[in-house]
Amino acid sequence: MASVLNAKGVPLFYSGSSTRWYSTTNSGPVFYGSPNNDSIYGDANVTVTMHGGKGDDIFYLYSVNNKPLELLNSGVDTVSTWMSYRLPANIENLTVTGDQHYAFGNALNNIITGGAGQQTLDGLKGDDVLKGGSGADIFVVAPGNGSDLILDFSPEDAVRIGRYGFTSFEQIQANMVQSGTDVRLNLSATEFLVFANKTVGEFSADQFDLALDRSHLQLTFADEFNTLSLWNGSSGKWDTNFWWGAENGSSLADNGELQWYIDADYAPTSSVNPFSIQNGVLTITAAKAPEAIQPLINDYDYTSGLLTTYQTFSQTYGYFEIRADMPEKQGVWPAFWLLPADGSWPPELDVIEMTGQEQNKLLLTGHTNETGAHTTVGATPFVSDTAGFHTYGVLWTEDELVWYFDNVEVARAATPADMHEPMYMLVDLAVGGMAGTPADGLATPAEMRVDYVHAYALGDWYM
């Protein structure tokens, strides 16, 4: 059986050649393979759980409704799919061929393989072997997830490595050693990363996504949400309405949004309060609008909350960060973003947007009119875990925009020509728009929980 040695010299095996081939096109909710080496093909129109047997099984998946299932010690199994995918338990290997998709492993020692285009490969736990294939791939390593081997690290590829604390390429170089035909990068006392068939001199700084260097940042705004400090005309940090909003609140109809942002100062809708604070955490709640207030909110179906520092704080350049627990409900759209203090648009700088149904996908965008038409810069990187609280930030300098997730760079772009004036911060939980309509009509409300919002000015090192 074909195999490859991982970073610790342990052989990892590929699935053996199939002797049986099955299609689930006409199967019921459950399909059972044979004790032999099976190839089992899913179907985009079938909801089916596919049970492999004791042989080496290969599952070809065409829909999220195709679900493979393997028992422990039941052969060497592989999932092959064009979709973004995370391996379930007891399956050893994964191949993802779709461009701009992710391939996440499990707790085993996995062989993770990409295809043409760009994939984000993260073996997660275990000492994994990663092969990106053609395209500018992103490899992810993190403390506690073992020592990995990258088989085909190319000049276009990048490795997301900042959670080990590296803040400069010089630190990376200092921890690299040549080991025969390979390069070993020592990550910690117990973990390392091996680049096959490389020499130390081949690497460049733009191939490594590092941790944010906070040593030159100066705190200019902080809200830890021990209370909700609302603007009263002379003091406070946040307003609950856009500066252009109506007396009774506002929404962004041009975005296809389905919620109405309740204005805390509008007494007739005071029965609905989307904001609450407990133990230093602000919760913004999106919910079905009570029928009694719908005539007061332009007949919108949902209510939610918006916070803005338009009246109180704006800044040119800096680092802007939120620590939040994002909702995981289909149809909701949490965001932390910046808008120009002079009221123009664009530009706009989205520190983080997400949709509740795509928790692994970060929407990081700068909007600009530098070409005379509305265009965007940024990226939509994938991360393996956004459950619970995480930090989302952007470093805005005169030259670059660099986005961070949990203090690690995940995207960068050149600063647009029209993004050099003061901007203020907004936090909101929208409904609808690019997130679509909630499947359950928000019968159970959605909650965005915010631990803090911070802003920093740049020290001389960044200028």
C-alpha positions in Angstrom: 0.0 0.0 0.0 1.4 3.5 -0.9 2.5 5.6 2.0 4.3 8.9 2.9 6.4 9.6 6.0 5.1 12.4 8.1 7.2 15.0 9.9 8.1 12.5 12.6 9.0 9.7 10.2 5.8 7.7 10.8 4.3 6.2 7.6 0.8 7.5 6.7 -1.0 5.3 4.2 -3.2 6.1 1.2 -6.4 4.1 0.6 -5.8 1.0 -1.3 -7.2 0.5 -4.8 -11.0 -0.1 -4.9 -12.4 -3.5 -5.8 -16.1 -2.5 -5.5 -17.9 0.6 -6.8 -21.3 1.9 -5.6 -23.6 4.8 -6.4 -26.1 6.2 -3.9 -28.2 7.8 -6.6 -31.2 5.7 -5.8 -30.5 4.7 -2.3 -32.5 5.4 0.8 -31.3 7.4 3.9 -28.6 4.8 4.7 -26.2 2.9 2.4 -23.9 0.1 3.4 -20.7 -0.8 1.6 -18.9 -4.2 1.5 -16.0 -5.6 3.6 -13.8 -4.9 0.6 -12.1 -1.7 -0.7 -15.1 0.3 -1.9 -15.5 3.5 -3.9 -18.9 5.0 -2.8 -20.3 7.9 -4.9 -22.7 10.3 -3.4 -25.2 12.4 -5.3 -26.2 16.0 -5.0 -29.9 15.1 -5.0 -29.7 12.4 -2.3 -29.6 12.7 1.5 -27.7 9.6 2.6 -25.4 8.3 5.3 -22.7 6.1 3.7 -21.3 3.4 5.9 -18.0 2.0 4.7 -17.0 -1.5 5.7 -13.7 -2.9 7.0 -11.8 -2.2 3.8 -10.1 0.9 2.5 -13.1 3.1 1.4 -13.1 6.2 -0.8 -16.2 8.4 -0.4 -16.9 10.8 -3.3 -19.2 13.6 -1.9 -21.2 16.0 -4.1 -23.4 17.6 -1.4 -23.5 18.4 2.3 -26.3 15.8 2.4 -23.8 13.0 1.6 -22.4 11.9 4.9 -19.7 9.2 5.3 -19.5 7.1 8.4 -16.6 4.9 9.5 -15.9 2.9 12.6 -12.6 2.9 14.4 -9.9 0.7 12.8 -11.9 0.0 9.7 -9.3 0.4 7.0 -7.6 3.5 5.6 -10.4 5.7 4.3 -10.5 8.8 2.2 -13.1 11.6 1.4 -12.8 13.2 -2.0 -14.9 16.2 -2.7 -15.0 19.6 -4.5 -16.7 21.2 -1.4 -15.1 22.8 1.7 -14.9 19.9 4.1 -13.9 18.9 7.7 -13.1 15.2 8.2 -15.4 13.3 10.6 -13.9 10.9 13.1 -12.2 7.7 12.0 -11.5 8.8 8.4 -7.8 9.3 7.7 -7.4 11.2 4.4 -9.1 14.1 2.6 -8.9 15.6 -0.9 -10.6 18.9 -1.6 -10.4 20.1 -5.2 -12.7 23.2 -5.3 -11.1 26.6 -5.7 -11.4 28.9 -2.7 -12.4 26.0 -0.4 -11.0 24.6 2.8 -9.8 21.2 3.8 -9.8 20.5 7.6 -8.6 17.3 9.2 -9.5 15.6 12.5 -7.6 14.2 15.5 -5.9 11.4 13.4 -2.6 11.7 11.5 -4.2 12.8 8.2 -3.1 13.2 4.6 -4.8 16.4 3.4 -4.6 17.1 -0.4 -5.7 20.1 -2.4 -6.2 20.5 -6.2 -6.0 23.3 -8.7 -6.8 26.8 -7.4 -6.5 27.9 -3.8 -7.3 25.7 -0.8 -6.9 26.4 2.9 -5.4 23.2 4.4 -5.4 22.6 8.2 -4.8 19.1 9.5 -5.9 20.2 13.0 -4.8 17.6 15.6 -2.2 15.0 14.7 1.0 14.9 12.8 -0.4 15.5 9.3 0.9 15.6 5.8 -0.3 18.5 3.7 -0.2 18.8 -0.1 -1.7 21.9 -1.7 -1.4 21.1 -5.4 -1.3 24.0 -7.9 -2.5 27.5 -6.9 -1.7 29.8 -4.1 -2.6 27.6 -1.1 -2.7 28.5 2.6 -1.4 26.1 5.2 -2.5 26.5 8.8 -0.6 25.4 11.9 -1.4 26.1 15.5 -0.1 25.2 19.0 -1.3 21.8 20.3 -2.0 20.5 16.8 1.1 18.5 16.3 4.0 18.6 13.8 3.1 18.8 10.2 4.9 18.1 6.8 4.2 20.3 3.7 5.0 18.3 0.6 4.8 21.1 -2.0 5.3 24.5 -0.5 5.6 26.9 -3.6 6.5 30.5 -3.9 2.8 31.4 -4.2 1.8 29.6 -1.0 1.6 30.9 2.5 1.6 29.4 6.0 -0.5 30.9 8.8 1.8 30.5 11.7 1.3 33.5 14.0 -0.3 31.7 16.9 3.2 30.5 17.9 4.0 34.2 18.6 6.2 34.9 15.6 5.9 38.6 14.7 8.8 39.0 12.2 10.3 37.0 9.3 13.7 37.3 11.1 12.2 35.2 13.9 11.1 32.6 11.4 14.5 32.5 9.8 16.2 32.1 13.2 14.2 29.0 13.9 14.8 27.3 10.6 17.4 24.5 10.1 18.3 22.5 7.1 17.7 18.8 7.6 18.9 16.9 4.6 16.8 17.9 1.6 14.1 19.4 3.9 13.8 22.5 6.1 12.6 22.2 9.6 11.0 25.2 11.3 11.0 24.8 15.1 7.7 26.2 16.4 7.9 25.3 20.1 9.7 22.9 22.4 7.5 20.1 21.2 6.2 21.0 17.7 7.8 21.7 14.4 6.9 22.2 10.7 8.8 20.5 7.9 9.0 21.8 4.3 9.9 19.0 1.9 12.6 19.6 -0.7 13.4 23.1 0.3 16.4 25.1 1.4 16.4 27.8 4.0 17.3 30.5 1.5 14.3 29.9 -0.7 11.7 31.5 1.7 10.4 35.0 1.7 8.6 37.2 4.2 5.3 37.2 2.3 5.0 33.5 2.7 4.3 33.7 6.4 1.2 35.1 8.1 2.4 36.3 11.5 1.1 37.6 14.8 0.3 41.2 15.3 3.1 43.2 16.9 1.3 45.2 19.5 4.4 46.8 21.0 4.0 50.0 19.0 0.3 50.5 19.4 -1.2 53.1 21.6 -4.7 52.6 23.0 -7.1 55.4 22.1 -10.5 53.8 22.6 -11.7 51.0 24.9 -15.1 49.7 26.0 -15.1 46.6 28.2 -18.9 46.8 28.4 -19.3 46.8 32.1 -22.1 49.2 31.4 -23.6 50.4 28.1 -22.4 54.0 27.7 -24.9 55.7 25.4 -24.5 59.1 23.9 -26.8 61.6 25.6 -25.8 64.7 23.6 -22.9 65.6 25.8 -21.2 62.4 27.0 -21.2 58.6 26.3 -19.5 56.4 23.8 -22.2 54.9 21.5 -25.3 56.0 19.6 -28.0 53.4 18.6 -28.8 54.9 15.2 -27.1 56.0 12.1 -26.4 59.7 12.0 -28.8 59.9 9.0 -31.4 57.6 10.6 -35.0 58.6 11.4 -36.3 59.4 14.9 -37.8 55.9 15.2 -34.6 54.1 14.1 -33.2 52.9 10.9 -32.2 50.0 8.6 -30.2 49.6 5.3 -32.8 48.7 2.8 -30.4 48.9 -0.1 -28.6 45.9 1.4 -31.8 43.9 1.5 -31.7 43.9 5.3 -34.8 42.6 7.1 -34.2 44.1 10.5 -35.0 47.5 12.0 -32.4 49.0 14.4 -34.2 50.1 17.5 -33.2 53.6 18.6 -32.8 53.7 22.4 -34.1 57.3 22.5 -37.4 56.5 20.8 -39.9 56.0 23.6 -42.7 54.3 21.6 -40.5 51.3 20.9 -38.9 51.1 24.3 -40.7 47.7 25.0 -38.0 46.2 22.7 -34.4 46.5 23.9 -31.9 44.7 21.7 -29.1 45.4 24.2 -28.2 43.8 27.5 -25.1 43.5 29.6 -24.0 40.8 32.0 -20.6 40.1 33.5 -18.8 42.5 31.2 -20.4 41.2 28.0 -22.7 43.1 25.7 -25.4 41.0 24.0 -27.1 42.4 20.8 -30.3 40.4 20.1 -32.0 40.0 16.7 -35.5 38.8 17.1 -38.9 38.6 15.5 -40.6 42.0 15.8 -43.7 42.0 18.1 -46.8 42.8 16.1 -47.6 45.7 18.4 -44.6 47.7 17.4 -44.4 46.8 13.7 -46.4 49.9 12.6 -43.8 52.0 14.6 -40.8 50.4 12.8 -41.9 50.8 9.2 -43.5 47.3 9.2 -40.2 45.5 9.4 -40.3 41.8 10.5 -37.3 41.8 12.8 -35.6 44.0 15.4 -32.0 44.3 16.3 -29.3 46.7 17.5 -26.7 49.0 16.1 -23.9 50.9 17.9 -21.9 53.7 16.4 -19.2 56.2 17.6 -20.1 58.8 14.9 -20.8 61.4 17.7 -17.9 60.5 19.9 -14.8 58.9 18.3 -13.1 58.7 14.9 -9.5 58.2 13.9 -7.2 58.0 10.8 -5.2 54.8 10.7 -4.7 52.5 13.6 -5.6 49.0 14.8 -9.3 48.3 15.4 -10.4 45.2 17.2 -13.5 43.4 18.6 -13.7 40.3 20.8 -17.0 38.7 20.1 -19.0 35.5 20.0 -20.8 35.5 16.7 -24.2 33.9 16.2 -24.5 30.7 14.4 -28.0 31.0 12.9 -28.9 31.0 9.3 -29.9 34.5 8.0 -28.0 36.7 10.5 -25.2 39.0 9.6 -23.0 40.4 12.4 -20.4 43.1 11.6 -17.8 45.4 13.0 -16.9 48.2 10.5 -15.7 51.7 9.9 -17.2 54.6 8.0 -15.9 58.1 7.1 -16.4 60.8 9.8 -17.3 63.3 7.1 -20.4 61.3 6.1 -19.2 60.2 2.7 -19.3 56.7 1.2 -17.3 54.9 0.1 -14.8 54.3 1.6 -15.8 51.7 4.1 -13.6 49.3 6.0 -15.2 46.1 7.2 -13.1 44.7 10.0 -15.3 41.6 10.1 -18.5 40.4 8.6 -19.9 36.9 8.9 -23.1 35.1 8.0 -24.5 32.8 10.7 -24.6 29.8 8.3 -21.0 30.1 7.2 -19.1 30.1 10.5 -15.7 29.2 9.0 -15.7 32.1 6.5 -14.5 35.6 7.3 -15.7 38.4 5.1 -12.9 41.1 5.2 -13.5 44.0 2.8 -12.4 47.5 2.0 -14.8 49.5 -0.1 -13.4 52.2 -2.3 -14.2 54.7 -5.1 -10.6 55.2 -6.1 -11.3 54.2 -9.7 -14.4 56.4 -10.0 -16.7 53.4 -9.4 -17.4 51.4 -6.3 -14.9 48.5 -6.0 -13.6 46.4 -3.2 -10.3 45.0 -1.9 -9.8 42.3 0.7 -10.4 38.5 1.1 -12.6 35.8 2.4 -10.2 33.5 4.4 -11.3 30.3 6.2 -10.6 29.4 9.8 -11.3 26.1 11.5 -13.0 27.4 14.6 -15.1 30.5 15.3 -17.3 29.0 18.1 -17.3 31.1 21.3 -15.2 34.3 21.7 -12.5 35.3 19.2 -10.8 38.5 18.3 -11.2 40.2 14.9 -9.1 43.1 13.9 -7.7 45.2 11.1 -4.5 47.2 11.0 -5.0 50.3 8.8 -1.9 52.1 7.8 -1.2 54.6 5.0 0.0 51.8 2.8 -1.7 48.6 3.8 -4.8 47.0 5.3 -4.0 43.8 7.3 -6.8 41.8 8.9 -6.2 39.5 11.9 -8.1 36.6 13.5 -7.1 35.8 17.1 -4.0 38.0 16.6 -2.8 36.2 13.5 -2.8 37.8 10.0 -5.4 36.2 7.7 -5.5 38.8 4.8 -3.9 42.0 3.5 -4.5 44.5 0.7 -3.1 47.9 -0.4 -4.9 50.8 1.3 -7.2 52.4 -1.2 -6.4 56.0 -2.4 -9.5 57.4 -0.8 -9.0 55.8 2.6 -6.9 58.4 4.4 -9.4 60.4 6.4 -10.9 59.8 9.9 -13.4 57.0 10.3 -15.7 56.0 13.1 -16.7 52.5 14.3 -19.9 50.6 14.1 -21.1 47.3 15.6 -24.3 45.7 14.5 -26.3 42.5 14.0 -28.2 42.6 10.8 -30.8 40.1 9.4 -31.2 39.1 5.8 -29.2 40.8 3.1 -26.3 38.6 1.9 -27.1 36.2 4.8 -30.5 35.3 3.4 -33.8 34.9 5.2 -33.7 33.1 8.5 -34.9 29.6 8.1 -36.9 29.6 11.3 -38.0 33.2 11.1 -35.9 33.8 14.3 -38.4 31.9 16.3 -35.3 31.5 18.5 -33.6 34.9 18.6 -30.0 35.3 17.5 -27.4 36.9 19.8 -24.1 38.6 19.0 -22.0 38.8 22.2 -19.3 41.4 22.5 -16.6 41.3 25.2 -14.8 44.5 24.2 -14.1 47.0 21.4 -10.6 48.6 21.3 -8.9 51.1 19.0 -5.2 51.9 18.9 -3.2 54.6 17.2 0.0 53.7 15.4 3.4 54.4 16.8 6.3 55.8 14.8 7.3 52.3 13.9 4.3 51.9 11.6 4.6 55.4 10.0 
